[in-house]
């Protein structure tokens, strides 16, 4: 994927906007410049940051970039969607792959929303003294999470930590930064979160918002990623120490004793997922909503109806017998993989995202 091409599009957009700066405009129109007048506007903008995580190419198709690339799951139809999904499985990605373009663009859209919000935090007054820093912590968690996806999937990427307002600013940021700089930005954002007034955990009523527990978990995960990266081999011991520290901290914060105390189905059940104490951070989806619902119940389901969805299953992200057999027979996770045979080949689909309440359109409420 040529990153320069993507940023060229952004640059052209900025150029088109700047060409019209002398044109007449409606002084009553809402713009980024005049939108932020109250704390409620900050809250609305933060909701927009979170909502970007639920858009199609942030999580709903990220399995192509992870499980499929690792051959943990398979693409069952090599010719589907003009063969574009199969490129991930077969390591034949081309510059024309729209999934790559759409995911890369979506991730930077999320970062742009964060940067816009951060640039306006001081435009308003707050009802509580800790509110401003709490909003900043939530936004910076999302930025750290998004850059984690970018650096683990693309390696060196542009590092944009401020709102870009002009063609010249876009051009000045149109180059890839070394992975070490990207990880430093991730850890800097997470350090801010951990020093902020943000809650250790969010209650079920605030499900989907960031927390210090989520920041610690992401910190540990990013440190482990660095420890496994050959480019950082000389720092492996340091990264492992950091990972142990952060993950031990978040484990010590848990509101339960042992994982065995939590019925596994609580994690995925639609009625308990928001309150399940094992869940650290969730992306909220709205059942029955075409724009805000999740699609895994039928996308990952077998090619029939009434099993995981009342919409016919598409058999995406299916796994193999080899992966199924790698689970211990007594492992409760194995029970969530069910066999389905198509054209003489047996695959295993997951029951985690089953939603038989969302109707024939398949817009699920699975977080």
ROFIMAR-239625 format. One record per residue (C-alpha): residue in one letter; residue number from 1; z negated, y negated, x. Coordinates in Angstrom, 3 decimals, decimal comma, padded with zeros to 6 digits. Last residue first. Layout:
N
{'A'; NUM; {Z; Y; X}}
...
//
This chain:
367
{'X'; 367; {-021,526; 006,049; -020,072}}
{'X'; 366; {-020,057; 008,286; -022,765}}
{'X'; 365; {-019,501; 006,311; -025,979}}
{'X'; 364; {-016,027; 007,696; -026,476}}
{'X'; 363; {-012,724; 006,303; -027,686}}
{'X'; 362; {-011,122; 009,639; -028,558}}
{'X'; 361; {-008,691; 008,384; -031,187}}
{'X'; 360; {-009,558; 011,281; -033,497}}
{'X'; 359; {-013,137; 010,206; -034,038}}
{'X'; 358; {-016,011; 009,164; -031,810}}
{'X'; 357; {-018,554; 011,756; -032,897}}
{'X'; 356; {-017,277; 014,810; -031,034}}
{'X'; 355; {-018,075; 013,280; -027,660}}
{'X'; 354; {-018,116; 015,683; -024,700}}
{'X'; 353; {-018,441; 013,827; -021,404}}
{'X'; 352; {-020,532; 016,359; -019,497}}
{'X'; 351; {-018,616; 019,370; -020,815}}
{'X'; 350; {-016,500; 019,639; -017,687}}
{'X'; 349; {-013,244; 021,598; -017,495}}
{'X'; 348; {-012,620; 024,703; -015,420}}
{'X'; 347; {-009,138; 026,014; -014,677}}
{'X'; 346; {-007,606; 029,455; -015,153}}
{'X'; 345; {-003,853; 029,816; -014,553}}
{'X'; 344; {-001,759; 032,091; -016,766}}
{'X'; 343; {000,230; 029,270; -018,299}}
{'X'; 342; {-003,037; 027,540; -019,266}}
{'X'; 341; {-006,450; 029,183; -019,135}}
{'X'; 340; {-009,684; 027,307; -019,901}}
{'X'; 339; {-013,046; 028,056; -018,298}}
{'X'; 338; {-016,130; 025,943; -018,937}}
{'X'; 337; {-018,116; 023,864; -016,420}}
{'X'; 336; {-021,338; 022,382; -017,814}}
{'X'; 335; {-023,200; 025,649; -017,308}}
{'X'; 334; {-022,575; 025,360; -013,566}}
{'X'; 333; {-024,694; 022,207; -013,522}}
{'X'; 332; {-027,729; 024,248; -014,577}}
{'X'; 331; {-027,597; 026,143; -011,262}}
{'X'; 330; {-028,741; 029,728; -011,901}}
{'X'; 329; {-025,445; 031,325; -010,835}}
{'X'; 328; {-025,483; 029,146; -007,667}}
{'X'; 327; {-022,451; 026,866; -007,680}}
{'X'; 326; {-019,629; 027,698; -005,245}}
{'X'; 325; {-018,160; 029,999; -007,882}}
{'X'; 324; {-017,046; 027,021; -009,978}}
{'X'; 323; {-015,446; 025,344; -006,948}}
{'X'; 322; {-013,430; 028,451; -006,137}}
{'X'; 321; {-012,569; 028,978; -009,790}}
{'X'; 320; {-010,843; 025,609; -009,822}}
{'X'; 319; {-011,538; 022,131; -011,154}}
{'X'; 318; {-009,980; 019,994; -013,854}}
{'X'; 317; {-009,672; 016,253; -013,348}}
{'X'; 316; {-007,084; 015,765; -016,094}}
{'X'; 315; {-006,608; 018,464; -018,704}}
{'X'; 314; {-005,130; 016,110; -021,341}}
{'X'; 313; {-007,290; 017,242; -024,238}}
{'X'; 312; {-006,119; 016,750; -027,817}}
{'X'; 311; {-008,185; 014,127; -029,617}}
{'X'; 310; {-011,088; 015,601; -031,557}}
{'X'; 309; {-013,047; 015,623; -028,323}}
{'X'; 308; {-014,939; 017,932; -025,941}}
{'X'; 307; {-014,185; 021,204; -027,704}}
{'X'; 306; {-012,790; 020,213; -031,124}}
{'X'; 305; {-009,209; 019,782; -030,021}}
{'X'; 304; {-006,976; 021,688; -027,626}}
{'X'; 303; {-005,471; 021,159; -024,191}}
{'X'; 302; {-008,826; 021,344; -022,404}}
{'X'; 301; {-010,853; 018,173; -021,834}}
{'X'; 300; {-010,974; 015,762; -018,902}}
{'X'; 299; {-008,883; 013,108; -020,649}}
{'X'; 298; {-010,343; 013,993; -024,038}}
{'X'; 297; {-014,032; 013,215; -023,434}}
{'X'; 296; {-013,126; 011,095; -020,395}}
{'X'; 295; {-011,709; 008,223; -022,465}}
{'X'; 294; {-014,497; 005,655; -022,482}}
{'X'; 293; {-014,719; 002,958; -025,164}}
{'X'; 292; {-014,557; -000,798; -024,556}}
{'X'; 291; {-010,953; -001,667; -025,416}}
{'X'; 290; {-010,199; 000,886; -028,150}}
{'X'; 289; {-013,769; 000,779; -029,489}}
{'X'; 288; {-014,965; 003,945; -031,241}}
{'X'; 287; {-017,991; 004,396; -029,004}}
{'X'; 286; {-018,788; 001,430; -026,777}}
{'X'; 285; {-019,013; 002,093; -023,046}}
{'X'; 284; {-021,813; 001,056; -020,713}}
{'X'; 283; {-021,528; 001,525; -016,955}}
{'X'; 282; {-024,739; 003,113; -015,741}}
{'X'; 281; {-027,143; 002,773; -012,850}}
{'X'; 280; {-030,069; 004,991; -011,818}}
{'X'; 279; {-029,945; 007,795; -014,402}}
{'X'; 278; {-032,780; 010,277; -013,836}}
{'X'; 277; {-035,099; 008,448; -016,237}}
{'X'; 276; {-032,830; 009,164; -019,241}}
{'X'; 275; {-033,141; 006,147; -021,543}}
{'X'; 274; {-029,491; 005,122; -021,854}}
{'X'; 273; {-028,242; 008,727; -021,765}}
{'X'; 272; {-030,531; 009,897; -024,577}}
{'X'; 271; {-028,531; 009,727; -027,831}}
{'X'; 270; {-025,118; 010,207; -026,234}}
{'X'; 269; {-026,310; 013,266; -024,318}}
{'X'; 268; {-025,113; 013,088; -020,709}}
{'X'; 267; {-028,263; 012,701; -018,614}}
{'X'; 266; {-030,479; 014,199; -021,304}}
{'X'; 265; {-028,493; 017,453; -021,041}}
{'X'; 264; {-030,149; 018,218; -017,714}}
{'X'; 263; {-033,609; 018,446; -019,240}}
{'X'; 262; {-035,858; 016,278; -017,034}}
{'X'; 261; {-038,960; 017,933; -015,566}}
{'X'; 260; {-036,813; 019,866; -013,082}}
{'X'; 259; {-036,044; 016,547; -011,385}}
{'X'; 258; {-039,631; 016,387; -010,185}}
{'X'; 257; {-042,405; 013,876; -010,873}}
{'X'; 256; {-041,072; 011,055; -013,064}}
{'X'; 255; {-040,749; 007,257; -012,958}}
{'X'; 254; {-038,964; 007,277; -009,582}}
{'X'; 253; {-040,086; 004,603; -007,116}}
{'X'; 252; {-040,748; 007,065; -004,275}}
{'X'; 251; {-037,197; 008,370; -004,575}}
{'X'; 250; {-035,963; 004,776; -004,194}}
{'X'; 249; {-037,948; 004,336; -001,001}}
{'X'; 248; {-036,933; 007,698; 000,452}}
{'X'; 247; {-033,318; 006,760; -000,181}}
{'X'; 246; {-033,693; 003,441; 001,610}}
{'X'; 245; {-035,567; 004,745; 004,660}}
{'X'; 244; {-033,513; 007,916; 005,056}}
{'X'; 243; {-030,287; 005,911; 004,844}}
{'X'; 242; {-031,511; 003,391; 007,408}}
{'X'; 241; {-032,459; 006,152; 009,842}}
{'X'; 240; {-029,074; 007,781; 009,326}}
{'X'; 239; {-027,356; 004,471; 010,034}}
{'X'; 238; {-029,296; 004,017; 013,267}}
{'X'; 237; {-028,521; 007,563; 014,429}}
{'X'; 236; {-024,808; 007,157; 013,699}}
{'X'; 235; {-024,453; 003,859; 015,549}}
{'X'; 234; {-022,301; 005,146; 018,424}}
{'X'; 233; {-020,213; 007,148; 015,949}}
{'X'; 232; {-019,271; 004,065; 013,929}}
{'X'; 231; {-015,491; 004,603; 013,969}}
{'X'; 230; {-016,134; 008,311; 013,402}}
{'X'; 229; {-017,491; 007,528; 009,931}}
{'X'; 228; {-020,184; 009,961; 008,745}}
{'X'; 227; {-023,054; 007,600; 009,606}}
{'X'; 226; {-021,192; 004,762; 007,882}}
{'X'; 225; {-020,979; 006,770; 004,659}}
{'X'; 224; {-024,667; 007,616; 004,954}}
{'X'; 223; {-025,458; 003,898; 005,243}}
{'X'; 222; {-023,333; 003,186; 002,156}}
{'X'; 221; {-025,209; 005,835; 000,155}}
{'X'; 220; {-028,581; 004,547; 001,286}}
{'X'; 219; {-027,731; 000,975; 000,310}}
{'X'; 218; {-026,297; 002,171; -003,016}}
{'X'; 217; {-029,554; 003,975; -003,813}}
{'X'; 216; {-031,639; 000,992; -002,740}}
{'X'; 215; {-029,536; -001,363; -004,865}}
{'X'; 214; {-029,789; 000,929; -007,903}}
{'X'; 213; {-033,580; 001,037; -007,540}}
{'X'; 212; {-033,634; -002,744; -007,188}}
{'X'; 211; {-031,907; -003,028; -010,546}}
{'X'; 210; {-028,462; -003,773; -011,956}}
{'X'; 209; {-027,748; -004,008; -015,671}}
{'X'; 208; {-026,047; -001,229; -017,640}}
{'X'; 207; {-029,035; -000,301; -019,764}}
{'X'; 206; {-031,017; -003,402; -020,715}}
{'X'; 205; {-032,504; -001,930; -023,920}}
{'X'; 204; {-033,048; 001,360; -022,070}}
{'X'; 203; {-035,375; -000,426; -019,667}}
{'X'; 202; {-034,106; -001,616; -016,270}}
{'X'; 201; {-035,735; -000,423; -013,066}}
{'X'; 200; {-037,196; -002,195; -010,023}}
{'X'; 199; {-036,692; -005,520; -011,777}}
{'X'; 198; {-034,861; -008,367; -010,022}}
{'X'; 197; {-037,113; -011,052; -008,508}}
{'X'; 196; {-034,983; -011,002; -005,320}}
{'X'; 195; {-035,689; -009,608; -001,840}}
{'X'; 194; {-034,028; -006,255; -002,644}}
{'X'; 193; {-031,026; -007,998; -004,201}}
{'X'; 192; {-030,591; -010,265; -001,187}}
{'X'; 191; {-030,700; -007,249; 001,132}}
{'X'; 190; {-028,053; -005,635; -001,092}}
{'X'; 189; {-025,689; -008,578; -000,629}}
{'X'; 188; {-026,220; -008,565; 003,140}}
{'X'; 187; {-025,722; -004,772; 003,250}}
{'X'; 186; {-022,362; -005,053; 001,494}}
{'X'; 185; {-021,295; -007,996; 003,669}}
{'X'; 184; {-022,209; -006,006; 006,790}}
{'X'; 183; {-020,224; -003,061; 005,424}}
{'X'; 182; {-017,138; -005,254; 005,071}}
{'X'; 181; {-017,571; -006,700; 008,547}}
{'X'; 180; {-017,819; -003,226; 010,095}}
{'X'; 179; {-014,726; -002,144; 008,171}}
{'X'; 178; {-012,637; -004,681; 010,068}}
{'X'; 177; {-011,207; -007,565; 008,018}}
{'X'; 176; {-007,756; -007,478; 006,447}}
{'X'; 175; {-005,816; -010,680; 005,981}}
{'X'; 174; {-005,002; -013,086; 003,177}}
{'X'; 173; {-008,166; -015,180; 003,248}}
{'X'; 172; {-006,523; -018,357; 004,569}}
{'X'; 171; {-003,542; -017,793; 002,284}}
{'X'; 170; {-005,783; -017,687; -000,804}}
{'X'; 169; {-007,511; -020,878; 000,313}}
{'X'; 168; {-004,144; -022,586; 000,872}}
{'X'; 167; {-002,905; -021,543; -002,554}}
{'X'; 166; {-005,955; -023,085; -004,145}}
{'X'; 165; {-009,269; -022,388; -005,860}}
{'X'; 164; {-010,668; -019,308; -004,126}}
{'X'; 163; {-014,266; -018,576; -005,111}}
{'X'; 162; {-016,345; -017,426; -002,162}}
{'X'; 161; {-017,166; -014,067; -000,584}}
{'X'; 160; {-013,635; -012,780; -000,028}}
{'X'; 159; {-013,329; -010,113; 002,661}}
{'X'; 158; {-009,786; -008,779; 002,883}}
{'X'; 157; {-009,680; -005,013; 003,476}}
{'X'; 156; {-010,152; -002,623; 006,423}}
{'X'; 155; {-010,849; 000,887; 005,123}}
{'X'; 154; {-008,838; 001,460; 001,946}}
{'X'; 153; {-010,846; 003,954; -000,146}}
{'X'; 152; {-014,309; 003,739; 001,428}}
{'X'; 151; {-013,941; 000,000; 002,087}}
{'X'; 150; {-012,762; -000,830; -001,425}}
{'X'; 149; {-015,297; 001,313; -003,274}}
{'X'; 148; {-018,172; -000,127; -001,253}}
{'X'; 147; {-016,701; -003,589; -001,812}}
{'X'; 146; {-017,113; -003,055; -005,529}}
{'X'; 145; {-020,727; -001,900; -005,268}}
{'X'; 144; {-021,601; -004,843; -003,022}}
{'X'; 143; {-019,948; -007,267; -005,456}}
{'X'; 142; {-021,775; -005,681; -008,399}}
{'X'; 141; {-025,091; -005,985; -006,561}}
{'X'; 140; {-024,236; -009,601; -005,752}}
{'X'; 139; {-023,860; -010,397; -009,437}}
{'X'; 138; {-027,202; -008,850; -010,362}}
{'X'; 137; {-028,981; -010,607; -007,494}}
{'X'; 136; {-027,450; -013,960; -008,394}}
{'X'; 135; {-028,611; -013,643; -011,993}}
{'X'; 134; {-032,114; -012,773; -010,796}}
{'X'; 133; {-032,086; -015,687; -008,362}}
{'X'; 132; {-031,367; -018,120; -011,184}}
{'X'; 131; {-033,899; -016,597; -013,588}}
{'X'; 130; {-036,933; -016,736; -011,312}}
{'X'; 129; {-038,102; -020,216; -012,339}}
{'X'; 128; {-037,705; -019,514; -016,038}}
{'X'; 127; {-035,766; -021,494; -018,659}}
{'X'; 126; {-032,999; -022,343; -016,224}}
{'X'; 125; {-031,017; -025,490; -015,475}}
{'X'; 124; {-027,264; -025,499; -014,958}}
{'X'; 123; {-024,620; -026,227; -012,315}}
{'X'; 122; {-026,514; -024,421; -009,541}}
{'X'; 121; {-025,241; -020,971; -010,515}}
{'X'; 120; {-021,648; -022,203; -010,663}}
{'X'; 119; {-020,235; -020,825; -007,389}}
{'X'; 118; {-022,038; -017,527; -007,928}}
{'X'; 117; {-020,253; -016,991; -011,248}}
{'X'; 116; {-016,829; -017,605; -009,723}}
{'X'; 115; {-017,602; -015,283; -006,820}}
{'X'; 114; {-018,667; -012,488; -009,156}}
{'X'; 113; {-015,573; -012,857; -011,330}}
{'X'; 112; {-013,372; -012,799; -008,218}}
{'X'; 111; {-015,088; -009,631; -007,015}}
{'X'; 110; {-014,274; -007,951; -010,328}}
{'X'; 109; {-010,652; -009,088; -010,064}}
{'X'; 108; {-010,622; -007,699; -006,511}}
{'X'; 107; {-011,521; -004,255; -007,833}}
{'X'; 106; {-008,927; -004,521; -010,600}}
{'X'; 105; {-006,150; -005,388; -008,135}}
{'X'; 104; {-006,880; -002,403; -005,914}}
{'X'; 103; {-007,063; -000,127; -008,947}}
{'X'; 102; {-003,817; -001,425; -010,448}}
{'X'; 101; {-001,862; -001,264; -007,193}}
{'X'; 100; {-003,053; 002,243; -006,360}}
{'X'; 99; {-002,366; 003,477; -009,885}}
{'X'; 98; {001,041; 001,786; -009,821}}
{'X'; 97; {002,285; 003,941; -006,941}}
{'X'; 96; {005,286; 001,952; -005,680}}
{'X'; 95; {003,954; 001,753; -002,124}}
{'X'; 94; {004,064; 005,545; -001,962}}
{'X'; 93; {001,348; 008,184; -001,954}}
{'X'; 92; {002,453; 011,648; -000,811}}
{'X'; 91; {-000,927; 013,237; -000,073}}
{'X'; 90; {-000,276; 016,121; -002,516}}
{'X'; 89; {-003,296; 015,495; -004,730}}
{'X'; 88; {-002,921; 011,722; -004,789}}
{'X'; 87; {000,856; 011,938; -005,230}}
{'X'; 86; {000,260; 014,218; -008,219}}
{'X'; 85; {-000,975; 011,252; -010,262}}
{'X'; 84; {002,410; 009,500; -009,810}}
{'X'; 83; {004,536; 012,485; -010,805}}
{'X'; 82; {006,555; 010,499; -013,311}}
{'X'; 81; {003,494; 010,232; -015,561}}
{'X'; 80; {003,109; 014,036; -015,567}}
{'X'; 79; {005,331; 016,004; -013,189}}
{'X'; 78; {002,654; 017,758; -011,132}}
{'X'; 77; {000,838; 018,914; -014,258}}
{'X'; 76; {-002,595; 020,418; -013,491}}
{'X'; 75; {-003,677; 017,725; -011,042}}
{'X'; 74; {-006,617; 019,369; -009,288}}
{'X'; 73; {-010,319; 018,826; -008,696}}
{'X'; 72; {-012,378; 019,225; -005,540}}
{'X'; 71; {-009,081; 018,734; -003,751}}
{'X'; 70; {-010,598; 015,800; -001,775}}
{'X'; 69; {-007,850; 013,453; -002,985}}
{'X'; 68; {-008,451; 014,704; -006,534}}
{'X'; 67; {-012,213; 014,178; -006,367}}
{'X'; 66; {-012,031; 010,690; -004,833}}
{'X'; 65; {-009,034; 008,373; -005,323}}
{'X'; 64; {-007,701; 010,252; -008,343}}
{'X'; 63; {-011,255; 010,277; -009,731}}
{'X'; 62; {-011,109; 006,469; -009,838}}
{'X'; 61; {-009,126; 006,478; -013,063}}
{'X'; 60; {-011,809; 005,461; -015,578}}
{'X'; 59; {-013,950; 003,797; -012,956}}
{'X'; 58; {-012,404; 000,433; -012,014}}
{'X'; 57; {-008,850; 001,066; -013,175}}
{'X'; 56; {-009,444; 001,034; -016,901}}
{'X'; 55; {-011,933; -001,761; -017,393}}
{'X'; 54; {-015,598; -000,832; -017,686}}
{'X'; 53; {-016,594; -002,456; -014,401}}
{'X'; 52; {-015,015; -005,722; -015,555}}
{'X'; 51; {-017,538; -005,806; -018,399}}
{'X'; 50; {-020,363; -006,203; -015,900}}
{'X'; 49; {-018,833; -009,384; -014,477}}
{'X'; 48; {-018,026; -010,632; -017,978}}
{'X'; 47; {-021,665; -010,129; -018,958}}
{'X'; 46; {-022,530; -012,273; -015,946}}
{'X'; 45; {-020,264; -015,021; -017,288}}
{'X'; 44; {-021,981; -014,893; -020,659}}
{'X'; 43; {-025,401; -015,084; -019,018}}
{'X'; 42; {-024,295; -018,064; -016,930}}
{'X'; 41; {-022,997; -019,736; -020,089}}
{'X'; 40; {-026,331; -019,090; -021,809}}
{'X'; 39; {-028,045; -020,797; -018,876}}
{'X'; 38; {-026,241; -023,970; -019,840}}
{'X'; 37; {-023,283; -026,199; -018,939}}
{'X'; 36; {-020,933; -023,801; -017,194}}
{'X'; 35; {-017,579; -024,042; -018,981}}
{'X'; 34; {-016,415; -027,338; -017,512}}
{'X'; 33; {-014,936; -026,230; -014,200}}
{'X'; 32; {-014,060; -022,704; -015,240}}
{'X'; 31; {-011,987; -024,239; -018,016}}
{'X'; 30; {-012,574; -024,791; -021,728}}
{'X'; 29; {-010,118; -027,171; -023,352}}
{'X'; 28; {-011,465; -030,435; -024,769}}
{'X'; 27; {-009,675; -032,587; -022,179}}
{'X'; 26; {-006,359; -031,044; -023,322}}
{'X'; 25; {-003,945; -031,373; -020,462}}
{'X'; 24; {-001,229; -033,710; -019,223}}
{'X'; 23; {000,561; -032,587; -016,085}}
{'X'; 22; {-000,489; -033,936; -012,686}}
{'X'; 21; {-001,971; -030,604; -011,494}}
{'X'; 20; {001,143; -028,713; -012,523}}
{'X'; 19; {002,347; -027,511; -009,127}}
{'X'; 18; {-001,178; -026,274; -008,309}}
{'X'; 17; {-001,040; -023,621; -011,029}}
{'X'; 16; {002,270; -022,238; -009,815}}
{'X'; 15; {000,985; -022,144; -006,249}}
{'X'; 14; {-002,170; -020,265; -007,228}}
{'X'; 13; {-000,070; -017,668; -009,002}}
{'X'; 12; {002,270; -017,426; -006,009}}
{'X'; 11; {-000,719; -016,877; -003,737}}
{'X'; 10; {-002,108; -014,148; -005,952}}
{'X'; 9; {001,263; -012,402; -005,891}}
{'X'; 8; {001,405; -012,805; -002,109}}
{'X'; 7; {-002,057; -011,293; -002,009}}
{'X'; 6; {-000,678; -008,106; -003,475}}
{'X'; 5; {002,301; -008,033; -001,162}}
{'X'; 4; {000,112; -008,655; 001,891}}
{'X'; 3; {-001,990; -005,629; 000,918}}
{'X'; 2; {000,962; -003,353; 001,480}}
{'X'; 1; {000,000; 000,000; 000,000}}
//
